[in-house]
Amino acid sequence: MKKFLSALIFMGLSMVSSFGQEQPRSEGPPDVTGSSGYSVGINTQFMLDGLFDQNTMTPLELMVRKRTKADQAMRARLGGMATHSNRINAEEQLESRQTNWNAAIGYEWHESLGKKFGFYYGVDVEAVIGNEKKTLRRKTFDTPIGDLNSVLNDKIREQTYSIKPLVGVTYHLTRSLYASAELRLKFAYRQNKRNNYWFHSTSDAPSDFFSGSYTIINNYQFDFSLMPLANIFIHLKL
């Protein structure tokens, strides 16, 4: 549903812009950068996710393009997010902290599809690093050794390295503003490490914790996936 709405918004922007007063563009490669040779864009997906689901968090992501030739450009993307939550009830407290950072560099080839539309294809190389830490504090009553205070520390670190061939379209809203949307294939290698361990104390000595279970899980995998038309960027030519 979100992907459909994202595509619908992109089409809506195109229709609204068509009513604007703008001089016809010359034929040739679309001008996706300004006179300085640069443009900067922001991914609108984080706004859409927050609008449709308040519990969904999407990284804020920026893209910079640098013109190298009339029909070619280098691109770099940088994104990240940090979240913190603390849920408390009568017998349990769960605190969670999460960070996620991504950086990518790529290259594009552009072609014109008319006065306002453009088409491009290229490839990105991307690295993503995510960290998550959860602390669960729980009280268990009437155990064989009395009331028990337990603390669970759960740490997850994930690293993903990927190559992403891509195709996309651009639509010029004004002389200095345009939108883009793209489809990506993802070939990725992912490393995931998880540390999970319990500590316990009795109500008679709440500050004297003794170690419980301890688990380390390492996971390595290769992924192949399709990332459909969902990431709509709004770009400003500089």
Protein Blocks (a to p, Z undefined) as FASTA:
>chain_A
ZZmmmmmmmmmmmmmmmmpccddddeddddfbdfkopacdddfklmmmmmmomkbccddd
ddddddfbfkbccdddddddddddddddfkbccddddddddddddddddddebjkbccdd
dddddddddddddddddddehifnbpaddddddddddddddddddddddddfblmbccdd
dddddddddddddddddddddfklmmlccdddddddddddddddddddfbacddddZZ
